[in-house]
Amino acid sequence: MNAHHRQARLLVPSVVAAMVVLSSASFVIFPLIPALQGSLGVSTAEIGYLAAAGFASALIAELLVAPAADRGHARLMAVIGVVMVAGSLAISAISVEGWQLIIGRAVGGFGFGIFVIAASALIVRHDHARSGELLGRLGAAELAGIAVGPLASGLALSFAGPSAILAVSAAIVLVALVPVLVGFRETAPAVFDEAHPPTGGIAAGVIGFDGTDADRTLRFGAGPPRSSLDLLRSPRIIGIVLLYAAVMVPTGAYDGVWPRFMADIGADPVLTAASYALFAVPYVLVAGWAGRLADRRGGVAAYARGLLILLPIVTLYGVVGNPFIATGMGFVESTGQALAFIGAAAAMAHAVDPARAGSAQGLLRGIGLAAATVAAAFSGLAYEAGGALLLFGGTAIAVAVLAAVGLLLARERRARPPL
């Protein structure tokens, strides 16, 4: 029993530590893009394809591999994910053409995708009543990595080339194997050997979840879970997925193009790297509060608050011409992102039985990544054709439409049979 309690205490710190390292590694390449454009002849359109490759491969991982996290394979998935991210950086380090960078990004996206689903499934099952708060910590760790990785690689450009930076990053990311091997274990297996009670009461009366979306019969480890796509029989789940997809559109639309945009309005590589770091700070600081708000008031309520902050900022990027102002706007946008992302993830955790946490979070992130993939694929072309106004204005419209439909469906209260 004592050993079990020690293992339970190790889980969340291990997930957070590993996530910081993996997220850092996944984002070190972005400040290097302008330099890689010069050395490898990468076009602006290929920057969009580079980002799309990572999103698309993570999408495949999170839709097709996610159910394995509900069969007791979460730890193995996390190990494979770390190795694949390290391999992707090694591929990028030895690349001599743009298409090789795209392949490397695809490998890393797949690895990061299966790692995130494994981590999400473990912490949701660890303490379902606090799933919003714990998913908030996971999101904060991811954004902390986004702060550290690009900042480090941007600063390293002053004394090292992109290939050397990527090679060193490939070695460093293997450090994440330590917390994965030590702490990534199911902490309450006995709970999942029983049929689960209905879930969703946390948000009842706030967003309409009354437990009817819970799978009442699945036994953890008893056999292969159904495809996560069966969850989409519920209009509420469709709504939650659309909410998440809406805030993934900006991630796809301008994560890859952001360094080019910043350079065009006068930013040097250090300021561009700092803009990533400063964007992450509010997210990290408010993530725990956002998760607790989602647990207390409902995930959709937290999401709606975030959208009110996020949408105006995305729109205004299209007309800003000062890199310092753009950086400050990102600082504000981050708070909205935290509320929206964590709100949507918590809404999904509250709506689906913990035994299917991996499948549910994989579905959420997978379809969100589909939206990001489409946005990323067109981002470079949109920026080349119409500049910042077309890129950011179009992004804001897409966010508004998807979020509006998602909010209508996520609050839908008609009775339906359980999933």
Secondary structure, DSSP 8 states (H G I E B T S, - for coil): -HHHHHHHHHHHHHHHHHHHHHHHHHHTTGGGHHHHHHHH---HHHHHHHHHHHHHHHHHIIIIIGGGGGTT-HHHHHHHHHHHHHHHHHHHHT--SHHHHHHHHHHHHHHHHHHHHHHHHHHHHH-GGGHHHHHHHHHHHHHHHHHHHHHHHHHHTTTS-HHHHHHHHHHHHGGGHHHHHHH-S-S-HHHHTS------GGGTTTT---STTS-SS--TTSS----GGGGGGSHHHHHHHHHHHHHHHHHHHHTTTHHHHHHHTT--HHHHHHHHHHHHHHHHHHHHHHHHHHHHH-HHHHHHHHHHHHHHHHHHHTT---HHHHHHHHHHHHHHHHHHHHHHHHHHHHHS-GGGHHHHHHHHHHHHHHHHHHHHHHHHHHHHHHHHHHHHHHHHHHHHHHHHHHHHHHT--------
